């Protein structure tokens, strides 16, 4: 099912002039991306010729409004069962139960700086250089990782390292840069006043054993892994990753080389697996299936995945076999067409209790629209990941709207709260979104310059977790 002709369905107004000099604006608040024109977007031609095929009236009748489709996808499932994972395997999953501290943090009084542990007011007596303070195991003083040292008497001091256990009797830590040793190395003087408890991290300063650190449903980020380890955890109870299988449909798709003889490169096979992993899924495989109804029926019915994602074949053409396959399988259609451009022929079906199929259109940007509209809310619910907080940004340019459908337009951030629409946003194009930070949600009728638009972050710009969370099922299976 066609998915990568770079010139398909794009309004002529969106093509830059041959002498266009493209570059990213220096005012973008995100990392550098592929070049994009900085000129205002020219007035666009109406979307009908480029983005709206001749639809039967009944096809329009059952299409679901965009926001309603996202809500339906989020409510279609229940979270998967919880599993216990080692810390190293829990990244990107959601906590299935609250994270409570298993120990005080810190678990003992700790030096916050390199210097001297001192007792009482100075000056202080230091042990001789050849003396080894009892319990430290070294003449260098008290080092991190050693057992409790001997108590300090009033007027005594001992060298101490950052993170080391403060000895009983110590009243403060004098930083190395604030102390001077005199009297043949036996007397310590402070160059500035120090206060009781200075530069000592007291036991339980961050939390006490049993304190609630994070609620159930919190996303396991790299920082959460560090907090869990510090709090005494070796493993975490998290919601299972949804298992996803990708079926790329179409006889015309090439997996290598240049397009030729009417065949085109498959753009969605390399794209979908990493994107789905970024959404918290475990991708079992990416498989290519020809335009054969029996092959598609066999592939879908034999899949053991929680979610099957197909590309193309969702319309009503001679080789569009997704709807007939769903009917043969007795699937329940939950969403059949969405009022959004690009991507309106997307669909969501329940194959069986706990098993789903997300049908994406075959054009690349239309498929991305389907990912964000149906796959993301469904996978978020299955994996119990928190919904991203909604936010809006002001558009730096006017965007023409579709008469009745929502539009999703790639944008880059500028000046914090502004978003610049990008060119190359036709259904078959990936050039715009490859340079984008997010997609702007443009309501029917369009949006004026300066209007606030709802923003959908891309997974890697939102948290950067999912892409490397697992390397399972990178695709390529025949």
ZIDA-V683267 format. One record per run of one state. SS is the DSSP state (h for helix, s for strand, l for the rest). FROM is the first residue (numbers start at 0). LEN is the number of residues. If there is no record, write none. Layout:
# ZIDA-V683267
SS/FROM/LEN ; SS/FROM/LEN
This chain:
# ZIDA-V683267
l/0/11 ; h/11/3 ; l/14/13 ; s/27/1 ; l/28/19 ; h/47/4 ; l/51/5 ; h/56/5 ; l/61/2 ; s/63/2 ; h/65/10 ; l/75/6 ; s/81/5 ; h/86/3 ; l/89/4 ; s/93/2 ; l/95/3 ; s/98/2 ; l/100/4 ; s/104/1 ; l/105/4 ; s/109/2 ; l/111/3 ; s/114/4 ; l/118/5 ; s/123/3 ; l/126/15 ; s/141/1 ; l/142/13 ; s/155/5 ; l/160/4 ; s/164/1 ; l/165/6 ; s/171/4 ; h/175/3 ; s/178/4 ; l/182/4 ; s/186/4 ; l/190/9 ; s/199/2 ; l/201/5 ; s/206/1 ; l/207/4 ; s/211/3 ; l/214/4 ; s/218/1 ; l/219/2 ; h/221/9 ; l/230/4 ; s/234/5 ; l/239/3 ; s/242/7 ; l/249/3 ; s/252/2 ; l/254/5 ; s/259/1 ; l/260/2 ; s/262/3 ; l/265/2 ; h/267/11 ; l/278/3 ; s/281/8 ; l/289/3 ; h/292/10 ; l/302/4 ; s/306/5 ; l/311/10 ; h/321/8 ; l/329/2 ; s/331/5 ; l/336/1 ; s/337/4 ; l/341/5 ; s/346/6 ; l/352/2 ; s/354/6 ; l/360/3 ; h/363/20 ; l/383/8 ; s/391/4 ; l/395/3 ; s/398/1 ; l/399/6 ; s/405/9 ; l/414/3 ; s/417/4 ; l/421/9 ; h/430/4 ; l/434/3 ; s/437/5 ; l/442/4 ; s/446/1 ; l/447/4 ; s/451/6 ; l/457/1 ; h/458/4 ; l/462/3 ; h/465/3 ; l/468/8 ; s/476/1 ; l/477/1
